[in-house]
Amino acid sequence: MYRLDNKVAVVTGAGSGIGRALALQLAGKGCRLALSDIKADALAETAAMLPSPPYTQTVDVADRDAVFAFADAVKRECGGAHVIINNAGVALAQTIENMSFEDFEWLMNINFWGVVYGTKAFLPTLRAQDDGVIVNLSSIFGIIAVPTQGAYHSAKFAVRGFTETLRQELDGSGVSAVCVHPGGIRTNIARNARHYVDSLGNTDAGKAVAQFDKIARTTADEAARVIIDGIERRRPRVLIGTDAKLLDRIQRWAPVNYPRILGALLKRLRDR
């Protein structure tokens, strides 16, 4: 078991959703916190909920210099770091054919490069102390694919490969890497997405959000609890939600033909 008491935990995207839930629960575990988010107001709201003031900084994880400056500030202000949770992320719903390069790059810069920057910025500290855990948020969409999520899949599959490689390179050290694959989590990610058309054929963003809310059964608090349990147990892969566990099994059972099964499930959702 990895003990969290009095460890410094860094969480990106801490202004809402899973990031906020992680901050609150890690504080309950006795962690000292260093939090970032691109939205200063949301970050301040999270900080106000905590029993003691965390170190906070407004950071765009797509900005490499800003992420490295944040890591330097955490080392200076908090004396180092032990748990790094690269959580910040966005969503985009559009076909590959019609997707603009601007939208594709926007998502990849946050969801993939943000993870790379966060890992690279803090890894030297963890290696020097030979103690720590790097947690990278992939998705069930880093295991299976559906139409109109090409950019999101590209990022989340890349995070999975990046983290699994890192885990092997850290083998035998006191630093471990955890890859997290949430299913549908009730957060604002769908509301904040760039929406054009989704897997159910919705071009109306409001309708898409309503349908997402129906199928997203896991709360951010529940997701945070599972992630923290994975950190404490140093689990290499963490699946969150019954939907993620089911889809992971379907992909294992039918690695080539699973899209047919998912297509039938999507048709049932469209017809509701």
Helices and strands as residue ranges (DSSP letters): E 8-11, H 17-28, E 32-37, H 40-49, E 55-58, H 64-78, E 83-86, E 92-93, H 101-111, H 113-129, E 132-137, G 140-142, H 150-169, E 175-182, E 185-186, E 194-195, H 205-215, E 218-219, H 220-232, E 237-240, H 242-253, H 258-271
